[in-house]
């Protein structure tokens, strides 16, 4: 499987671009105070998935998924602050909350699958190594 095929990655990328489009319309102070942190946290969701996906050991991959989940909830906090301060409308805020919940479920399911996928691969690899050395 390729990184681009992961639904959780695709959804994370899409949400970050939607957030970018909104933040780019804000004035300088608002971009500097809230916008930069909101964009960084939203971008970090997919970025951490990417970094973890590129790791060889499944425990490292899982750890980066935990970082991604942390960034997901940080993004929710910044979106809540933006909503409370009237920077995004309630329709956008509700849409983002649903997207975050959806991404969260998919991310948790992906995390659960990581060890199982890697363990079975490692067993096959060990068997192949044993066969070639004997």
N, C-alpha and C positions, 0 to 999 in steps of 0.2 A: 504494500500500500504506500502511496505517496502522500506527503503532507497536504498537498492541495486537495486531496480526495476526502480529508477529514471534514465532516460537516461542522464540528465545533470550531475548527480553524476558519472555515469559510464564513460562518456566522460572526465570529469575532472580528474578522477583517472587515466585513460589511458594516457592522455596528461602529467600528472605529472611524470609518470613512463618513458615516452619517453624522457622528459627533463632530468630526473635523469641519464638515460643511456648516454646521450650526455655529461653532466657536469662531470661525473665520469672519462672521458677521458682527461680532462683538467689538466694542471700543477697546482701545489699547489697555486701559487699566484693568478691565474685566478679563481680557485675554491673559494679561500678566498675572493677575491675582488668582483666578480660578481656571481659566482656559488651558494654560500650559499643563497644570497638574491633571486636569480631566483628560486631555489628549494623551499625556504620557501614560496614565493608568489604562486608558482604553487600548492604546497601541501595545502595551505590555502583555495584554491577554494573549494575543496571537504571537507576539515575539517570544514569550516564554514557551508556548506550545512548540514553536519552531526549534528553539534551542534544545528543548527536551527530546524532541523527535530525532534530532541529530546525534543524541548520545547513544553510546553502545550499550551501557548497562541499564537494565530496566529500572533499577532503583533511582538512578539519576533522572531518567525520563519522568518518573513519577514525581520526583521532587520539583522539577520544573513545572509540572502540571499543578502542583500545590501553589507555586508562585503565581501561576496564571489565575488560579482561583482567587488568590488574595487580591490580585489586580482587578479581577471582575468585581469584587465587592468594594474595593476602593473606588472604582468607577461609579458604582451605585451611590456611594456617599457623595461624590462630587456632583453627580446629576441631581441628587436630592438638594444639595446646597444651591445649585443653579436654579432649580425649580422654586425653592423657598425665596430666592432673591429676585424672582421674576425674569430670569434670563432665558428660560425655555418655557414654552407654553405647556399646559397640562396634558394636551393630547400627545405631544412628543415625549413628555415625561412618562406617561402611562405606557406608551409604545416601548420605550427603553426599558422600563421595569419588566415588561413581558419578555423582551429579548434577553435581558440578563437572567431571568429565571429559566428560560429555555436553554441558554448557553450553560448555565450552572448544572442543570440536569444532565445535559449531554457531556459536560466536562467530568462530572462525577462518574458517569457510566464509562467514559473513556479511561479514567484513572483505575477503575475496578478491573478493566480488561488488560491493563498493561502487564502486570505480573504473570497472569495466566498465559498470555501470548508469548512472552519472553521465556518463561520457564519451559514450555513445551519446545521452543526452538533450541534452548540450551541443551535439553536432553537429546534431541536429535543430533545436534552438533557433537556432543560428547560421544555418542555412539559412532558417528562417522569417524571421529578422531581415533577411537579405539580400534576400529576396523582397519584403518590405514597403518597404524603402528604395529599391528600384530602380523 
